[in-house]
């Protein structure tokens, strides 16, 4: 470890320039990132003194393909992006976790007990609950834990579709891994610990995709055929060679309770599986499905059948997109991304709520994006849908133009221009 002031000196001398370039990719952002790290270190000194520290990073994420396939034991592609949460950290010997996070209310110090940290339902939905959940799962799995002081700052905005919740969970777990376990815990276990904290202590159901993408980094393929032991493999593909940016656009939807809409997708897909005596669509042969559409309509709704059709085509697109990337054929990759978006619009039908069809922010954002992009990129709905964000792959030279144009229609600062970074959660310094 080095003192915070010495790391600041190193940044000012350019010692970490190559490291910052590797993480954040864009030359235009390197000075901003250097200043961000220096500011975080100065804030740490202001809060805790000039102590020896380490710096940790956990990236946001984006789902690339596999829209609503995970709950049917399907396949997905996901990636980490070059927007992250960083923490300047020093260990303590008092078993107390102290966090200060830029722009957020004070976080109550958490004292670690050998007996474990009990779940408190009145704390669900708070950062304190995440800390408790992560520490408790570390203890349950037999890993070492201890106190630390940290200053945290984030470039992963809330409700941006880049999973800020998964990023902070993975960051906290990575800090404990680095400080007290010599970094020996695998990225997959870190992701599973983070998922446990979100599901049980934070009180929010979620799959493993968000945490896995943040923890492992780069492009990953996930196969949920056995959801208790999903197959997750990092794909060694460098997206910089394709000269495209990944834009995430927040459509500025008014937040609504869409639990029923999400649940309907799951229930309708399962109703089709049930017709064949199965629980999940992954267990139903696609050819058999199409042979039974006429009698199936007497039992299942037309929308359920359309959503099942989306599942089968999306499963194949995961493999097609991955093959295109491995072959270096980015045009074919974009064709498949566009088809995925069309399938979500037409078959899955998750671009607006059926309860309020007059309100269609995502639909409008997609259609305006197609008008702006022409042949310069492709667009699809991003995340679970109904509200929130869209995803755009756009040529680097056109990314700024696209951002300026889409923000005329969807609001200032709604478009985040990102790139796919290769590193997952890690100790930076």
N, C-alpha and C positions, 0 to 999 in steps of 0.2 A: 504493500500500500504506500501511497504518497500523500503528503499533506495537500489539502485542497489548494492552497496558494501556489504550490509547486506545479500542480497540474494546470492552473491558470497560466503560469509562466510558460509552460510547455505549449499550450494552445497559442499563445501570443507569438511564440517563436516558430510556429508552423510544424511542430513535432507530430501532431496528430492529423495532419492534412490528408494523408493517404487513407487513414482509418475512416475519417469522416466521409471521404469520397466513396469508399466501398459501401458504406451504410446508406448514404442518401443520394448517390448516383448523379443527380443533376448539378452541373457546375454552377448554375445560377443560384443554388441554395447553399453552397458550401460556406460562404461568409456568414450567412444567417445562422447556420447550424453551429459554427464555431462560437458566435456570439451567444447563442442559446445555452451552450454548455458552460461558457464562462459566467454568464448571468446566474445559472443554477448553482455553480460552485460558490459564487459570491454570496448568494442567498443562504446557502448552507452555512458558510462562515458566520454570517450575520445571526443565524438562528442558534448555531451550536458551537461556534468557535472554529479555529483553523486546525481541524483534526485530520488524521490519516483517513482517506476515503477510497471507495471504489465507486464506479459508475456503471449502472445497469440500464439496458434498453429492452423494451418489448414492443414489437410492431403491431399496427392494426392489420386487418385482414380483408380479403374480398373473396366471395364465392364466384368461381369462374363458370362452372357447369354442374348440373345435378340439382336443378331447382325442385324442391319438394320430393326428392327421391329417398332421402335418408330414413324417413319414417316407414318406408316400404322396403327397408333393407337394401337400398340401391347403392349406386356409386356416385362420387362427387369429385370435382377438382376445385381446389381452393389455393390461395396464395397469401403471402405476407406483402405489405406495402411499405414504402419508405416514409411513412408517417408513424411516429412512435411515441411512447411514453418513456421518459428517462428518470432515473433516480440517482441522486448522490447520497451515498450510504456509508455509515460507519457502524461497526458492531459495538455492543455494550455488554457489560457483565451483570446487568441487573434484571435480565429476563423481561424487559419492557420494550414493546414496539411503539415507537413514536414516529408519526408521519405528519408532515406538513405538505399539502398539495396546492399548488398555485391555482387561485381562482375558486377554491372550494372551502366550505366551512371547516372549522377546526375539527380534527379527527381525534377522538378520545384515545389516550394511551391505553394499550392493551397489555396486561401483565400475564405472562405465560406461566401456567401451572403444570406441574408434573402430572396432575390428575386429569389434564385435558381442559379444553375450553368448551363449556356447555353451550348448546344451541339456545338462543334467546329469541323467541318469536317477535318480541317488540323491537328487535334490532334488524330484522330482515329488511333487505333493500338498502343497507348502509355499508360503507367501507369497513366499519368495525366488524360486521358480520363476515365479510370476506377474509379479513385477517384471521379471525377466530377459526373459520372453516379450514383455511390453508394450514395453519399451525396444528390444528387438531388432526388433520389427515396425515401430516408429516409424522406426528407422534404415533398415530395408529399404525403406520407402515414401518415404524422403527427407525426413522431418520432423525438426525440431530436438529434441534431448534435452539434459538436464543434471541436475545433482544437486539434491537438496532435503532438508529436514528436516521431518518431519511427526509430529503427534500425532493418532491416529485413535480415534474412539469410535463404537460401532454400536448402533442400535436394531433391527437386522435379525438376529434370533437364528439361530444355526446350526440346520439341520434343521427350520426353521419353514415351509418351502414358499414362502418369499419370495425365495429365491435370493440368499443372502448372498455366495456366491462370485462371481456375476455383478456384484453391487453393488460389491464391493471392486475387481474388475478394471476396471470402468467408472470408478470413482473415481480409480484410479491413472492411467488413460489421460487422464482429464479434467484432472487436475493438470498433467501434461506438456503438454497442449494449452494450458492457461491460462498456465502459467509461461513456456513457450518457443515457443509458436506463435500467440500473441495470440488464442487461442480460435477459430482459423480452420478447424479440422478439423471436418467435419460429424458430427452425432450418429451417423449410420449407419456411418461409417468408424470412429469410436470403438468402436462395438459390434462391428464386424468384427475390430478389433485385439484387443479383450478376448476374443472367441471364439477367436481364434488362440492367445492365451496359454493359455487353459484347455485347448484340444484338444492342443496340441503340447508346451508346456512343463510345464503342470500335469498333463497325462496323463489328462484326463477328456473323453470324447466328449460333445458337446452340440450342439444346433442353435443358431440365432441368436436365438430368441425371448427368452430370458432377458436377454441383453445388450442387445437392441434396446429392450425395455420399460424397462429401467433407464436407458439412455442418452437415449432420445427423450422419454419421459414421457407422461402422459395415457393415453388409450385409443388403441391402434394396431391396425390390421388388417395382417396379413402374408399374402401369397400366395406359396407355395413352388412354383408351377408350374415355374419355373426356379430350382432351389435355389442355383445359383451366383450368381444375381442376383435374389433375392426382392424382390417389390414390397412396400414398407412405407410405410404412410400413416397419419399422425396424424389422429385424428378429433376435431374441435373440439366436444366434448360436455362440459358441466359437470355432473358427477354430483351436486353439492350441491343442485341444483334438485329432485332426486327424494327427498330426505330419507331416505336409506337409508345404513346402514353396511355395510362389507365386512368380515366376520369370517373369520379363518383359524384353524382349530382343529387343534392338534397332538394326534393321537390317542394319542400316547405308545406307539407300537408298539415292540417290541423289534427293533433293527436286524437285518436279514437280507440275505443275498446274493440279490437278486432279478433278477440279470442274465438268467437263463434265462427268467423270466416276461416281462420286457420284450422280449427277443429273439423270444420266441414270437409276440407280437403282430405284430411286423414280418414275421416269416417266414410267418405264416398269412395275413396280408393279401396278401403278395406271391405266395403260392401261388394265391390267387384271380386275381390279375392275370395270373399265368403261364398259367392255364387259357385265357385269352383271347389269349395270345401277347404280353402286355405285361409291363412290369417293375413298374409302380406302378398303384394303383387309380385315380389321377387320369386315367389314360389309357384307362380302361374305361368305356364308356357305361353309365349306371345301368339304363336300360331293358333293355339287352342282358344285363346281369348277372341281373336278375330272371327273364328268359325262360329262362335256362339253369340255374336252381337244381337242378332234378331231375337232369339228367345231371352237373352239377357235384359232387353229393354222392358220386358214384362215384370222384371224383378228390381232392376237397378235404374236409377234416373239417367237421362241422357247426359247430364253434366258429369255424373260419376264415370260414365263410359268414356267421355272425352278426356277427363282427367287421367284415367288409366292409359289412354292412348298417349298422352303426354309422357307418362312414366316410361313407357317402352321406348319411345323415340329419344327421350333424354338420356336413358341408359346407354344407348348406342352412340349418342353424341359425345359422351364423356370419352369413350375410346377413340372416336374420330378426331376430336380436338387434340387429344394427347398425341396421336399418330402424326397429325399435321405439324405439331410443334417439334416433335422428334425429327421429322423429315425436313424441317426448316421451311415449311410451306405455310407462311403466315396468312396468305390470302385464303387458303382452304380453312384455316383456323377461324378467320373472320366470318366466312360463310356459315360455319357451324354455330358460331356465337349468334349470328343473326337468326338462324333457324331456331335456336333455343329461345330467343326473345319472341319470335313469332308464335312458337308453341305455347309459351306462357300466356300470350295475349289471347290466342284463339282456343286452345284446348284446356290448359290449366285454369285460365280465367282468373288470374290473381293480380290484375293491374288496377282494379277499382272494386269497391265494396258493392255487392248486390243490394245492400240496404240503402245505398245513396248513390245511384248511378249518375246523378247530375253533377257529382263532384269527382273529377278525374284528373288529378294532378299528374299522376304517373303517365297516364295515356297521353296527355298533352305534352309532357316533357319528352316522351319517346318520339312522338310525331314531329315536334319542333326540332328535335335532334336530327332526325332523318333529313329534314329539310336543310338544316345547317351543314350537316356532314357531307351530303351527296355521296361521292365515292371516296371520301377521306377517312371513313371509319364506320363502325357499327355500334348499335345500341341494344340493350336489353334491360328488363326490370332486374333489380338487384335486391338480394335479401328475400325475406318471406313474401314480400309483395303487399298489395292493397293500399299501402301508403309508404312513404319513405323515400327510397333512393333508386336511381337508375345507374347503369354501368356503361361506359363508353370506351372502346378502344379506338384511338385516333392517332393519325400520323403526328410525330413530334412537331413537325414544322407547322401543323395546323392546330395544335392543342390550344395555344393562346387565343387564336381566332374563335375556336369553338367555345372556350370559356367565356369570352367577352359577349358572344352572341346569345348563348343560352341564359346568361345571367340577366339579359334584358327582359326575358320572359319569365324566368323562375325566381328572380331575386338576386340581389348583390351577395357575393361571397357564398353562393350555393354550390359552386363547382370546385371540387378538389382535384387538382392535377397530380397524379401520383405515378410511381413506377414500382415494379415488382422487385423487392430486395431479396437477396439470397439468404440472409441471416435471419434466424428466428430470435427468440429471447436470448440474451447473452450478457456477459460482463464485458463492457466496452474497454474500461481502463481499471 
